[in-house]
Amino acid sequence: MPPVLSLAAWLAGCHSDSDGLGVPRDPVDEEVISAAGDVTWTVVFDDEAHAAGLADCSYTRTYDLAEDRSVPWLCVDCDLQLVGSTAMSEEDAACYRTLTGVDPATQERIGWSDGTLRRAILPFAPLVEAGTAIVTDATVDLASDSGPLDASTGGVTITSAGTLALGVAPGDPMHGLTPPITYECGWPAPDPPPYTGDYQLEQGEIVPDGLFLDACDEGFRLHDVKGAYAVIEISAADCAPCQTMASTADSGLVPLEEADIEIAVVTLLAPSLAAPLSPSEPALISAWNDTFEPHGPVVGDRGWGFAVAASQWGYEIVYPTWIVVSPKLQVLDYGQGFPGWDVIVDVIQDAER
């Protein structure tokens, strides 16, 4: 670990850019911020819960985290976002199960800004406020206090406190998602400027950028659709309307092809309706490609559909959700459910007039 002053300067000047996604095209050896240590949660039940047999307990998570700059849309306000493993003893896990009724997660994301801690347990869930995070030299002190909460019987209060040691280590801040100079799958790579927006979907504005894993096991940059009209189709593998949208694209896009209007369909694929914030395995992406005639990249969604698109509907995501984008990356229209390709074709034809 470097001296404290060097680390403090590194943290001040080299953290993730919360104002945009700057994407290099050629992977280079980099350093990432790491965080490791223990945080302990103390669970105190009230008298009614005690009378029902619930006993006070505590559990400790051991964190081993590394900086992740590849999913800024999960925490736009974060100065720093990290992801990695969490471990818990079996005794502590028993306390956790008593409290929550489920097994503890083995991976977690955390981030912070302006003294506020944010956390998420699902792989690609947006981070939510979860306490305080005070960065002091080469550590970050984490704490939280739930206040009174309802338990299965009676009430409970949960507090937490702990310290993570911060360091700098060799690593890939893009976690293998750096887009190549030339895509093995053959996608165009116009390499547009870095995205500097706020990851909000708004008609007339630049569509938020994103990084996803494609069928060739490479990072695909969403803004590489620049230069052609694009339909971003946010889908789940077991969603019947999504399958209908994919299977009818051939016939539905004929009017655009006849008019020599270039169009790409980018499918952001979630593994299932029940797991929209989990990663899609490469085999699932390949199966989708084999089943339907793709008109562009099919990639695994990484929480982009929920964080960016579903935010327009109060974070209620409906599959499919679609976004029509101009060759200059401006959002022309968007909606939920499959309205038929004629609606989408009309949007693009109107933009051409």
N, C-alpha and C positions, 0 to 999 in steps of 0.2 A: 504494500500500500504506500502511496506517495506521502510526503509530509502533509500535515493538516492544512497548512496554508495553500498548498498546491491543489489539494482536493477541494477546498472551499472555492478556490478560483475556478476550478474545472466545473463544479456544480453551478456556479454563477453564470458561466459563459458557454457551456457546451451541453446543456440539457436539451431535451426534445423541444422542437419548435412548435409551440401551441398555436401559432398563427398560420400554420400551413404545413403541407407535406412536400418537402424537398426531396426528390428521388434521384439518387445517382444511377447511372446506367451500367457501371462497371464495378463489380464488388471489389472492395479493398479491405485490407486488414485494419480493423478499428479497435477502439476500446469502448467499453460500456461501463456505466455505473452499476455496481453490485450492492446488494443489501442483504445482510444476514444477521440473525439473532432470534430471540424469543419474545413473544408477547403472551401474557397470561390474562385469561378472562376469569372473573370471580362471579359466581352465580349465587344469589341470596334470595331464598323464597320467603314469603310472608307466613304468618301464623296459620292461615287457612291451608296453604299448601303443605306446611309442615304436618298439620293434623291429618292430611291425606296421604302422608308417607313420603313426600318429596324432601330430599335432604340437600342442604347447601353443598356446593362442590366447586371445583375450579378445573380449568384445562389450559394447557400451554401449547401454542403453536410454535414450531421451529421453522423459520423462514430461510429460504435460499433463493434469492431473486436476482434478475438481471434486467437491465433497461430494455424497453421495447418501443421503438419509434414507428413501427409498421402499422399501428392501429390508432392513430390520433383521434378518430371519430368516437372512440369509446370513452374518451375523457378530454374534451376539447380544452377545458380550463386547466388541466394538469401541467405543472411545471415539469414533472417527471412521471413516467409510467413504467412500472416494472412488472414482470411476470416470472413465476417459478414455482418451486415445490414448497409444500407445507407438510410437516410431519407432526404426529401426536402419539403419545404412548397409549396403550390399550386402556389403562386406567382412566386417563384423561378423555379418551374417546367415549367411554361409558358415561361420563358426565355430560359430554356434548350430546349424546343420543338421548339421554333423559330430558335434556332441554329442548331439542329440536325434533327428535323422532327419526333422524336420518344419520347416515354415516358421515364423518367429516370429509370435506373435500381434500384432495391431495395436491391441488394446484390452485393458485390464487393470483389475482392482479391487484396491485395497489398503486396509488398515485397521490399526489398532493399539490396544493398551491395555496398561498396566503394562509398557511397554518391549518388548513382543512385537509383531513385524511379522506380518501375515497377508496372504496374496495369493490371487488366483484369476484364471485366464486365460479359462476358458469364461464366457460372458456372465452366467449366473445360477448359477454353482457356489458352494457354501459356501466361505468363505475359510479357509485352513489356515495353520498356523504356518510362517513362512518366514525367521526370523532375528530381528534386533533393530531397534527403532525408538526412537530417543532424541530427544524434542522439546526443542529448545534455542532459546529466544526465538522467532525467526521462521523457524526451519528444523527439519527432521527428518532426522537422520542414520540411514541404513539400512545394515545389514550382515548378512552370513550366512556360514556356513562349513559345507559339507556333510559334512566328514570324508571318509574313503575310501569311494568308491562303485565298483560294478562298471561298466566300460565295455563296448563291444562286444567288445573284446579288452583284457585287463588291467584296470587300475583308473584312477580319476580323482578328483581333488579339485577342488571348485568353491567359490570364495569370491567375495563381492561387497561393494562399498562404494560409497556415494554420498550426496549431500545434495540434498534437495528444499527449495526455498524456499516457505514458506507465505504465503499472502496472503488477502485478503478481496475478493471481486469480486461484481458483480451476477449473479444467477442464480436458478435454481429448484431448491431442494434436493429437491423431490419429482419432478423430471424429467418434468413434464407429467402426473403421475398424481394430482394433487389431485382428489378426487371433487367433482362439482358439487352445488349445493344441490338442483337438480332434474335427474334423469337424462333425457337426450334419448331413451334407449331405453325409458324408462318404468318403470325399477326403483324400488321404494320406497326412500326415503332417511330412515330413522328417526333417523340420526345418533346412535348410541349413544356412551357415554363412551369415552375413549381406552383402548386395550388396554394392560395393565400386566403381562402374564404373561411367561413365559420362552420362548415359542415351542416348547413341548413339547406333544405330543399326549397327553392323559390323560383317560380316561373320568371323567365327572363334573365336569371342569374346563372353563373357557371355551375355546372353540376359538381358536387363534391367529388374529389379524387378518391382513389382507393387502391389497395394492393391485395391481390388474391392469387391463389395457387391454381395453375391451369393444368390441362391434361398431360402436358409435357413435363410436369413437375418443375415449372419455372414460375417466378413471380410475374403476374400480369398487372400492368398499370392501367386503371380504368381510363385515364385521360389519353391513352394511346388510341382511342377511337376517334380522336380529332381528325377532321378532314372528310368524314362521312356522317350521314345521319345515323343515329344509333337508337335502338330500343333496349333499355336496361330492364330485364325481366327478372324480378326477384321471386324465386320459386322454391318449393319444397318437393323433394323427390316423390312423395306419396300424395301429392295434391292433384286431384283429378282435373280441375280447371287449368292447372299449370301444364299438365300433360296435353290437354286439348290445345292450349296456346302453342306449345312446341310442335305438335303434330300437324297443325294447320298453317304453320308459317310459310311453307312452300307455296301453297295456293294463295294465301292472304297477301303475300308480298309481290305477287305478279304485276299489279298495276305500277308499282314503283320500278320494277325491273324493266317493264316495257317502256317506261319513260326515261330509262337510263339514269335513274336516281340511285346512287350508291347507298346501301343500307346494311348495317350490321346489327345483329341481335346478341347482346351480351347477357348470358344467363348466370345470375348469382344463385347458386344452388345450396339450399339447406338440406341436411340429411333427412329430416322428417318434420311433419307438422308439430310433433311432440317435442322436438329438440331443435328449435330454430337457431339457438345460440351455441350449438356444438359444431365442431369441424366436420366437413364432408370428406370422406376418404377418397383417395384417387380412384379406387375401383368403382365407386358410385358415380363419379364424374364420367368415367369411361363407359359405364353402362348407359348413362343418359345419352352420351354421344352415339352409342351403338343403336339405341332405340329410336332416336329422333335425328332428323337431318339438320345438323347445326348450321346456323347462318352467322356464326361468330363464336367467340370464346365461351365455353362453359367452364365456370370456375366455382370454387367453394366460397360461399358467402362467409364473411368473418365478422358478423354483427353489423355490417354496413346497412343492410336492409332494415334492421330494427332501429338502429341509432339515427340513421339519416332519413330514411323514407317513412318509417312508422311514426316518427315524431310528429308528422303532419296530421295524424289521426289519433293523437293522444296515446301513442305507443301501443296501439292495437293493430297488429300487422295482419293483413289479409293476403292470402296467396291466390293468384299472383298479384304482386304490385308492379306497375310498369311506369317507366319514365321515358319520354321521348326527348332526345337531345339533338341539337343542331350540329352541323359540321364545325362550328366554332365553340362547341361544348356548352351552349346555352340550353337551359331547360325550356322546352316548348310546351309540354303538358305532362301530367301524370295522373294516375288513378289506381284504384284497387279493384280486383276482380277482372275477369277477362271480358271486355266489351265486344269482342270481335275485331279482327284485323282491319276491317273497313274504317273503324273509328281512328285507329292509329295512322292508317294510310292517309285519311283526310287531314290529319294534323300536319303531316309532312308535305302533302300536296299544297295545303294552304300556305305553308312557309315558303314554298317555291314560287308562289305567284307574286 
